[in-house]
Amino acid sequence: MEETVIKYIHCGRSIYSFSCPNGGYSERPGGAARQCPICLQILTFGLLDAPVCVPCPLRNGHQVSCAFLIGSAHGPSHLGEWQDSEIHVGLSDSAGLVYNYTLSGVQRDDRGWEQCVCVQLVPPSRPELRELWDTHLQLFALLPEWASERFEEEREFGSCCYGFALTFINRMRSLDNKDCLSRDEFTGRYILPRMKTVSLYISIYQTILQHGFHIANTADDE
């Protein structure tokens, strides 16, 4: 997921491709041709219709403090809805250390979450809450319910890493005088909108890899 995706309009359609190192817009990744994949004419743009970069919705979780993170051990391309691989979630502290519940108990990772979905839950403008988050996360990770021998029991109830993260988030919401959220509420409010964006981006990215371009349908531009 290292290529930059750009979007431009030609022949009345939105077209996505990778940007070329020399600043051109190629029909094929790394190629020199600058043709519209619909009409095959050479592409020319004015200032008002120049191609724009499409920001990647994946971020480095070690650089997003006090956040809920979603990643995959198989790489970011496996975060799309069309993939059935198991995803993994964790919580970053203010320094970017990621706490996550695994078969070995609670892990504290300083690497491995460089491309993931990030939901920052404490804004930088609230340093007192960030400090509280760090203190409580350290203590929370030591609780006996997150011991390694209880992992299979938690997984049987559909909890595991998600349960670890959401239980802590609700603890922090209580300390911040906010109502706790059910799993469905948290998923619907914070996760599904982001996963929809990520899934669409990955789908477009994979299509460009295979064909050199992606011609958008209506859903892509919504």
ChimeraX commands (.cxc) that place a marker at each C-alpha (Angstrom):
marker #1 position 0.00,0.00,0.00 radius 0.5
marker #1 position 2.89,2.37,-0.74 radius 0.5
marker #1 position 1.69,3.82,-4.05 radius 0.5
marker #1 position -0.09,7.18,-4.09 radius 0.5
marker #1 position -3.61,6.99,-5.52 radius 0.5
marker #1 position -4.82,9.95,-7.59 radius 0.5
marker #1 position -8.24,10.76,-8.95 radius 0.5
marker #1 position -9.18,12.75,-12.04 radius 0.5
marker #1 position -12.26,13.27,-14.19 radius 0.5
marker #1 position -12.28,12.50,-17.89 radius 0.5
marker #1 position -15.03,11.50,-20.31 radius 0.5
marker #1 position -17.49,12.42,-17.57 radius 0.5
marker #1 position -16.21,9.69,-15.25 radius 0.5
marker #1 position -14.04,9.63,-12.15 radius 0.5
marker #1 position -10.86,7.66,-12.82 radius 0.5
marker #1 position -8.32,6.47,-10.28 radius 0.5
marker #1 position -4.69,5.50,-10.93 radius 0.5
marker #1 position -1.26,5.59,-9.32 radius 0.5
marker #1 position 0.80,8.73,-9.70 radius 0.5
marker #1 position 4.03,8.30,-11.64 radius 0.5
marker #1 position 7.41,9.23,-10.18 radius 0.5
marker #1 position 7.85,11.88,-12.90 radius 0.5
marker #1 position 4.51,13.49,-12.09 radius 0.5
marker #1 position 2.62,11.90,-14.97 radius 0.5
marker #1 position -0.57,9.88,-14.67 radius 0.5
marker #1 position -0.14,6.50,-16.21 radius 0.5
marker #1 position -2.64,3.98,-17.47 radius 0.5
marker #1 position -0.23,1.33,-16.24 radius 0.5
marker #1 position 1.70,1.53,-12.96 radius 0.5
marker #1 position 5.22,2.73,-13.70 radius 0.5
marker #1 position 4.46,3.35,-17.38 radius 0.5
marker #1 position 4.92,6.57,-19.32 radius 0.5
marker #1 position 1.65,6.72,-21.24 radius 0.5
marker #1 position -0.80,9.42,-20.19 radius 0.5
marker #1 position -3.95,8.19,-21.86 radius 0.5
marker #1 position -7.53,8.16,-20.67 radius 0.5
marker #1 position -8.50,4.48,-20.25 radius 0.5
marker #1 position -11.98,5.28,-21.64 radius 0.5
marker #1 position -11.27,7.28,-24.82 radius 0.5
marker #1 position -7.54,6.55,-25.09 radius 0.5
marker #1 position -6.79,10.22,-25.75 radius 0.5
marker #1 position -3.72,11.89,-24.26 radius 0.5
marker #1 position -4.62,13.41,-20.90 radius 0.5
marker #1 position -4.31,17.14,-20.43 radius 0.5
marker #1 position -5.55,19.07,-17.43 radius 0.5
marker #1 position -6.20,22.66,-16.49 radius 0.5
marker #1 position -5.75,24.12,-13.03 radius 0.5
marker #1 position -9.37,23.51,-12.08 radius 0.5
marker #1 position -9.50,19.87,-13.18 radius 0.5
marker #1 position -6.02,18.72,-12.20 radius 0.5
marker #1 position -5.78,15.27,-10.57 radius 0.5
marker #1 position -5.99,15.18,-6.78 radius 0.5
marker #1 position -4.39,12.78,-4.34 radius 0.5
marker #1 position -6.72,10.38,-2.54 radius 0.5
marker #1 position -5.60,10.16,1.11 radius 0.5
marker #1 position -4.96,6.67,2.38 radius 0.5
marker #1 position -7.38,5.91,5.27 radius 0.5
marker #1 position -4.75,3.74,6.99 radius 0.5
marker #1 position -2.41,5.33,9.51 radius 0.5
marker #1 position 0.55,4.44,11.68 radius 0.5
marker #1 position -1.04,3.41,14.96 radius 0.5
marker #1 position 2.19,4.06,16.85 radius 0.5
marker #1 position 1.84,7.73,15.92 radius 0.5
marker #1 position -1.82,8.10,16.94 radius 0.5
marker #1 position -2.13,8.46,20.70 radius 0.5
marker #1 position -4.94,7.11,22.88 radius 0.5
marker #1 position -6.66,5.35,20.02 radius 0.5
marker #1 position -8.59,2.22,19.13 radius 0.5
marker #1 position -6.70,0.39,16.38 radius 0.5
marker #1 position -7.76,-2.24,13.85 radius 0.5
marker #1 position -5.10,-4.23,12.02 radius 0.5
marker #1 position -4.42,-7.55,10.37 radius 0.5
marker #1 position -1.45,-9.84,10.81 radius 0.5
marker #1 position -1.67,-10.56,7.07 radius 0.5
marker #1 position -1.19,-6.93,6.07 radius 0.5
marker #1 position -3.41,-3.92,5.38 radius 0.5
marker #1 position -4.86,-5.36,2.17 radius 0.5
marker #1 position -6.69,-7.90,4.34 radius 0.5
marker #1 position -8.76,-5.23,6.07 radius 0.5
marker #1 position -11.25,-5.02,3.22 radius 0.5
marker #1 position -14.78,-6.36,3.54 radius 0.5
marker #1 position -14.11,-8.88,0.78 radius 0.5
marker #1 position -11.46,-10.55,2.95 radius 0.5
marker #1 position -12.40,-13.15,5.54 radius 0.5
marker #1 position -9.13,-13.08,7.46 radius 0.5
marker #1 position -9.29,-12.42,11.17 radius 0.5
marker #1 position -8.60,-8.84,12.18 radius 0.5
marker #1 position -7.02,-7.79,15.45 radius 0.5
marker #1 position -7.65,-4.72,17.60 radius 0.5
marker #1 position -5.61,-2.87,20.18 radius 0.5
marker #1 position -5.29,0.36,22.16 radius 0.5
marker #1 position -2.44,2.83,21.88 radius 0.5
marker #1 position -1.19,4.89,24.80 radius 0.5
marker #1 position -0.01,8.48,24.51 radius 0.5
marker #1 position 3.47,7.31,23.46 radius 0.5
marker #1 position 2.21,4.96,20.72 radius 0.5
marker #1 position 2.71,1.69,22.61 radius 0.5
marker #1 position -0.09,-0.66,21.53 radius 0.5
marker #1 position -1.79,-2.86,24.13 radius 0.5
marker #1 position -3.62,-5.85,22.67 radius 0.5
marker #1 position -5.08,-9.05,24.08 radius 0.5
marker #1 position -3.76,-12.27,22.51 radius 0.5
marker #1 position -3.41,-15.96,23.21 radius 0.5
marker #1 position -0.27,-15.04,25.17 radius 0.5
marker #1 position -2.06,-12.47,27.28 radius 0.5
marker #1 position -1.80,-8.71,26.93 radius 0.5
marker #1 position 0.97,-7.68,24.55 radius 0.5
marker #1 position 2.61,-4.26,24.44 radius 0.5
marker #1 position 3.82,-3.63,20.91 radius 0.5
marker #1 position 6.16,-0.86,19.85 radius 0.5
marker #1 position 5.97,-2.00,16.21 radius 0.5
marker #1 position 3.65,-3.92,13.90 radius 0.5
marker #1 position 0.75,-1.45,13.77 radius 0.5
marker #1 position 2.17,0.84,11.09 radius 0.5
marker #1 position -0.79,0.45,8.71 radius 0.5
marker #1 position -4.12,0.17,10.45 radius 0.5
marker #1 position -7.47,1.83,11.03 radius 0.5
marker #1 position -7.17,4.37,13.84 radius 0.5
marker #1 position -9.94,5.86,15.96 radius 0.5
marker #1 position -8.45,8.50,18.25 radius 0.5
marker #1 position -10.57,8.66,21.40 radius 0.5
marker #1 position -8.77,11.32,23.44 radius 0.5
marker #1 position -7.95,14.62,21.69 radius 0.5
marker #1 position -4.50,16.21,22.23 radius 0.5
marker #1 position -6.32,19.18,23.76 radius 0.5
marker #1 position -7.08,17.13,26.87 radius 0.5
marker #1 position -3.68,16.31,28.41 radius 0.5
marker #1 position -5.20,15.44,31.80 radius 0.5
marker #1 position -7.35,12.72,30.20 radius 0.5
marker #1 position -4.40,11.41,28.17 radius 0.5
marker #1 position -2.40,11.01,31.38 radius 0.5
marker #1 position -5.35,9.24,33.01 radius 0.5
marker #1 position -5.67,6.98,29.96 radius 0.5
marker #1 position -2.02,5.89,30.27 radius 0.5
marker #1 position -2.23,5.21,34.00 radius 0.5
marker #1 position -5.43,3.21,33.80 radius 0.5
marker #1 position -4.37,1.28,30.68 radius 0.5
marker #1 position -1.23,0.04,32.44 radius 0.5
marker #1 position -3.27,-1.15,35.43 radius 0.5
marker #1 position -6.10,-2.52,33.29 radius 0.5
marker #1 position -3.70,-4.75,31.33 radius 0.5
marker #1 position -2.62,-6.43,34.58 radius 0.5
marker #1 position -6.11,-7.54,35.62 radius 0.5
marker #1 position -6.57,-11.34,35.95 radius 0.5
marker #1 position -9.43,-11.48,33.43 radius 0.5
marker #1 position -6.91,-10.73,30.68 radius 0.5
marker #1 position -4.56,-13.58,31.59 radius 0.5
marker #1 position -3.46,-15.85,28.73 radius 0.5
marker #1 position -5.29,-18.89,30.13 radius 0.5
marker #1 position -8.61,-17.05,29.84 radius 0.5
marker #1 position -8.19,-16.15,26.18 radius 0.5
marker #1 position -10.05,-19.18,24.82 radius 0.5
marker #1 position -12.86,-18.58,27.31 radius 0.5
marker #1 position -13.16,-14.97,26.17 radius 0.5
marker #1 position -13.08,-16.03,22.51 radius 0.5
marker #1 position -15.91,-18.47,23.11 radius 0.5
marker #1 position -18.08,-15.53,24.16 radius 0.5
marker #1 position -16.96,-13.46,21.15 radius 0.5
marker #1 position -14.89,-11.10,23.24 radius 0.5
marker #1 position -11.12,-11.53,23.10 radius 0.5
marker #1 position -9.22,-8.49,21.82 radius 0.5
marker #1 position -12.38,-6.51,21.07 radius 0.5
marker #1 position -13.75,-7.16,24.56 radius 0.5
marker #1 position -10.47,-6.06,26.10 radius 0.5
marker #1 position -10.49,-2.81,24.16 radius 0.5
marker #1 position -14.17,-1.95,24.57 radius 0.5
marker #1 position -14.19,-2.74,28.30 radius 0.5
marker #1 position -11.32,-0.32,28.81 radius 0.5
marker #1 position -12.93,2.33,26.59 radius 0.5
marker #1 position -16.12,2.16,28.64 radius 0.5
marker #1 position -14.11,2.44,31.84 radius 0.5
marker #1 position -12.56,5.64,30.52 radius 0.5
marker #1 position -15.95,6.94,29.36 radius 0.5
marker #1 position -17.28,6.44,32.88 radius 0.5
marker #1 position -14.36,8.39,34.33 radius 0.5
marker #1 position -15.14,11.13,31.81 radius 0.5
marker #1 position -18.84,11.16,32.84 radius 0.5
marker #1 position -20.00,9.64,29.55 radius 0.5
marker #1 position -22.40,6.78,29.01 radius 0.5
marker #1 position -20.97,3.35,28.26 radius 0.5
marker #1 position -21.44,1.93,24.78 radius 0.5
marker #1 position -22.58,-1.53,23.80 radius 0.5
marker #1 position -20.55,-3.44,21.25 radius 0.5
marker #1 position -23.16,-2.70,18.56 radius 0.5
marker #1 position -23.22,1.01,19.44 radius 0.5
marker #1 position -19.44,1.37,19.36 radius 0.5
marker #1 position -19.16,-0.63,16.14 radius 0.5
marker #1 position -21.88,1.33,14.39 radius 0.5
marker #1 position -20.65,4.74,15.50 radius 0.5
marker #1 position -16.88,4.38,15.23 radius 0.5
marker #1 position -15.97,1.27,13.24 radius 0.5
marker #1 position -18.35,0.64,10.35 radius 0.5
marker #1 position -18.03,4.08,8.69 radius 0.5
marker #1 position -14.25,3.82,8.71 radius 0.5
marker #1 position -14.20,0.21,7.53 radius 0.5
marker #1 position -16.48,1.14,4.62 radius 0.5
marker #1 position -13.98,3.81,3.56 radius 0.5
marker #1 position -11.03,1.45,4.00 radius 0.5
marker #1 position -12.73,-1.36,2.09 radius 0.5
marker #1 position -13.50,0.94,-0.84 radius 0.5
marker #1 position -9.94,2.30,-0.89 radius 0.5
marker #1 position -8.45,-1.22,-0.85 radius 0.5
marker #1 position -10.81,-2.34,-3.60 radius 0.5
marker #1 position -9.76,0.60,-5.78 radius 0.5
marker #1 position -6.09,0.03,-4.97 radius 0.5
marker #1 position -6.28,-3.65,-5.90 radius 0.5
marker #1 position -8.06,-2.85,-9.17 radius 0.5
marker #1 position -5.32,-0.36,-10.10 radius 0.5
marker #1 position -2.69,-2.99,-9.32 radius 0.5
marker #1 position -4.41,-5.46,-11.64 radius 0.5
marker #1 position -5.48,-3.18,-14.51 radius 0.5
marker #1 position -3.55,0.06,-14.13 radius 0.5
marker #1 position -6.67,2.13,-13.42 radius 0.5
marker #1 position -10.09,2.08,-11.79 radius 0.5
marker #1 position -13.18,3.69,-13.32 radius 0.5
marker #1 position -15.55,4.72,-10.54 radius 0.5
marker #1 position -19.17,3.77,-10.25 radius 0.5
marker #1 position -21.66,5.93,-8.37 radius 0.5
marker #1 position -20.90,4.31,-4.98 radius 0.5
marker #1 position -17.20,5.17,-5.24 radius 0.5
marker #1 position -17.92,8.90,-5.32 radius 0.5
marker #1 position -20.49,8.98,-2.53 radius 0.5
marker link #1:1,2 radius 0.2
marker link #1:2,3 radius 0.2
marker link #1:3,4 radius 0.2
marker link #1:4,5 radius 0.2
marker link #1:5,6 radius 0.2
marker link #1:6,7 radius 0.2
marker link #1:7,8 radius 0.2
marker link #1:8,9 radius 0.2
marker link #1:9,10 radius 0.2
marker link #1:10,11 radius 0.2
marker link #1:11,12 radius 0.2
marker link #1:12,13 radius 0.2
marker link #1:13,14 radius 0.2
marker link #1:14,15 radius 0.2
marker link #1:15,16 radius 0.2
marker link #1:16,17 radius 0.2
marker link #1:17,18 radius 0.2
marker link #1:18,19 radius 0.2
marker link #1:19,20 radius 0.2
marker link #1:20,21 radius 0.2
marker link #1:21,22 radius 0.2
marker link #1:22,23 radius 0.2
marker link #1:23,24 radius 0.2
marker link #1:24,25 radius 0.2
marker link #1:25,26 radius 0.2
marker link #1:26,27 radius 0.2
marker link #1:27,28 radius 0.2
marker link #1:28,29 radius 0.2
marker link #1:29,30 radius 0.2
marker link #1:30,31 radius 0.2
marker link #1:31,32 radius 0.2
marker link #1:32,33 radius 0.2
marker link #1:33,34 radius 0.2
marker link #1:34,35 radius 0.2
marker link #1:35,36 radius 0.2
marker link #1:36,37 radius 0.2
marker link #1:37,38 radius 0.2
marker link #1:38,39 radius 0.2
marker link #1:39,40 radius 0.2
marker link #1:40,41 radius 0.2
marker link #1:41,42 radius 0.2
marker link #1:42,43 radius 0.2
marker link #1:43,44 radius 0.2
marker link #1:44,45 radius 0.2
marker link #1:45,46 radius 0.2
marker link #1:46,47 radius 0.2
marker link #1:47,48 radius 0.2
marker link #1:48,49 radius 0.2
marker link #1:49,50 radius 0.2
marker link #1:50,51 radius 0.2
marker link #1:51,52 radius 0.2
marker link #1:52,53 radius 0.2
marker link #1:53,54 radius 0.2
marker link #1:54,55 radius 0.2
marker link #1:55,56 radius 0.2
marker link #1:56,57 radius 0.2
marker link #1:57,58 radius 0.2
marker link #1:58,59 radius 0.2
marker link #1:59,60 radius 0.2
marker link #1:60,61 radius 0.2
marker link #1:61,62 radius 0.2
marker link #1:62,63 radius 0.2
marker link #1:63,64 radius 0.2
marker link #1:64,65 radius 0.2
marker link #1:65,66 radius 0.2
marker link #1:66,67 radius 0.2
marker link #1:67,68 radius 0.2
marker link #1:68,69 radius 0.2
marker link #1:69,70 radius 0.2
marker link #1:70,71 radius 0.2
marker link #1:71,72 radius 0.2
marker link #1:72,73 radius 0.2
marker link #1:73,74 radius 0.2
marker link #1:74,75 radius 0.2
marker link #1:75,76 radius 0.2
marker link #1:76,77 radius 0.2
marker link #1:77,78 radius 0.2
marker link #1:78,79 radius 0.2
marker link #1:79,80 radius 0.2
marker link #1:80,81 radius 0.2
marker link #1:81,82 radius 0.2
marker link #1:82,83 radius 0.2
marker link #1:83,84 radius 0.2
marker link #1:84,85 radius 0.2
marker link #1:85,86 radius 0.2
marker link #1:86,87 radius 0.2
marker link #1:87,88 radius 0.2
marker link #1:88,89 radius 0.2
marker link #1:89,90 radius 0.2
marker link #1:90,91 radius 0.2
marker link #1:91,92 radius 0.2
marker link #1:92,93 radius 0.2
marker link #1:93,94 radius 0.2
marker link #1:94,95 radius 0.2
marker link #1:95,96 radius 0.2
marker link #1:96,97 radius 0.2
marker link #1:97,98 radius 0.2
marker link #1:98,99 radius 0.2
marker link #1:99,100 radius 0.2
marker link #1:100,101 radius 0.2
marker link #1:101,102 radius 0.2
marker link #1:102,103 radius 0.2
marker link #1:103,104 radius 0.2
marker link #1:104,105 radius 0.2
marker link #1:105,106 radius 0.2
marker link #1:106,107 radius 0.2
marker link #1:107,108 radius 0.2
marker link #1:108,109 radius 0.2
marker link #1:109,110 radius 0.2
marker link #1:110,111 radius 0.2
marker link #1:111,112 radius 0.2
marker link #1:112,113 radius 0.2
marker link #1:113,114 radius 0.2
marker link #1:114,115 radius 0.2
marker link #1:115,116 radius 0.2
marker link #1:116,117 radius 0.2
marker link #1:117,118 radius 0.2
marker link #1:118,119 radius 0.2
marker link #1:119,120 radius 0.2
marker link #1:120,121 radius 0.2
marker link #1:121,122 radius 0.2
marker link #1:122,123 radius 0.2
marker link #1:123,124 radius 0.2
marker link #1:124,125 radius 0.2
marker link #1:125,126 radius 0.2
marker link #1:126,127 radius 0.2
marker link #1:127,128 radius 0.2
marker link #1:128,129 radius 0.2
marker link #1:129,130 radius 0.2
marker link #1:130,131 radius 0.2
marker link #1:131,132 radius 0.2
marker link #1:132,133 radius 0.2
marker link #1:133,134 radius 0.2
marker link #1:134,135 radius 0.2
marker link #1:135,136 radius 0.2
marker link #1:136,137 radius 0.2
marker link #1:137,138 radius 0.2
marker link #1:138,139 radius 0.2
marker link #1:139,140 radius 0.2
marker link #1:140,141 radius 0.2
marker link #1:141,142 radius 0.2
marker link #1:142,143 radius 0.2
marker link #1:143,144 radius 0.2
marker link #1:144,145 radius 0.2
marker link #1:145,146 radius 0.2
marker link #1:146,147 radius 0.2
marker link #1:147,148 radius 0.2
marker link #1:148,149 radius 0.2
marker link #1:149,150 radius 0.2
marker link #1:150,151 radius 0.2
marker link #1:151,152 radius 0.2
marker link #1:152,153 radius 0.2
marker link #1:153,154 radius 0.2
marker link #1:154,155 radius 0.2
marker link #1:155,156 radius 0.2
marker link #1:156,157 radius 0.2
marker link #1:157,158 radius 0.2
marker link #1:158,159 radius 0.2
marker link #1:159,160 radius 0.2
marker link #1:160,161 radius 0.2
marker link #1:161,162 radius 0.2
marker link #1:162,163 radius 0.2
marker link #1:163,164 radius 0.2
marker link #1:164,165 radius 0.2
marker link #1:165,166 radius 0.2
marker link #1:166,167 radius 0.2
marker link #1:167,168 radius 0.2
marker link #1:168,169 radius 0.2
marker link #1:169,170 radius 0.2
marker link #1:170,171 radius 0.2
marker link #1:171,172 radius 0.2
marker link #1:172,173 radius 0.2
marker link #1:173,174 radius 0.2
marker link #1:174,175 radius 0.2
marker link #1:175,176 radius 0.2
marker link #1:176,177 radius 0.2
marker link #1:177,178 radius 0.2
marker link #1:178,179 radius 0.2
marker link #1:179,180 radius 0.2
marker link #1:180,181 radius 0.2
marker link #1:181,182 radius 0.2
marker link #1:182,183 radius 0.2
marker link #1:183,184 radius 0.2
marker link #1:184,185 radius 0.2
marker link #1:185,186 radius 0.2
marker link #1:186,187 radius 0.2
marker link #1:187,188 radius 0.2
marker link #1:188,189 radius 0.2
marker link #1:189,190 radius 0.2
marker link #1:190,191 radius 0.2
marker link #1:191,192 radius 0.2
marker link #1:192,193 radius 0.2
marker link #1:193,194 radius 0.2
marker link #1:194,195 radius 0.2
marker link #1:195,196 radius 0.2
marker link #1:196,197 radius 0.2
marker link #1:197,198 radius 0.2
marker link #1:198,199 radius 0.2
marker link #1:199,200 radius 0.2
marker link #1:200,201 radius 0.2
marker link #1:201,202 radius 0.2
marker link #1:202,203 radius 0.2
marker link #1:203,204 radius 0.2
marker link #1:204,205 radius 0.2
marker link #1:205,206 radius 0.2
marker link #1:206,207 radius 0.2
marker link #1:207,208 radius 0.2
marker link #1:208,209 radius 0.2
marker link #1:209,210 radius 0.2
marker link #1:210,211 radius 0.2
marker link #1:211,212 radius 0.2
marker link #1:212,213 radius 0.2
marker link #1:213,214 radius 0.2
marker link #1:214,215 radius 0.2
marker link #1:215,216 radius 0.2
marker link #1:216,217 radius 0.2
marker link #1:217,218 radius 0.2
marker link #1:218,219 radius 0.2
marker link #1:219,220 radius 0.2
marker link #1:220,221 radius 0.2
marker link #1:221,222 radius 0.2
view
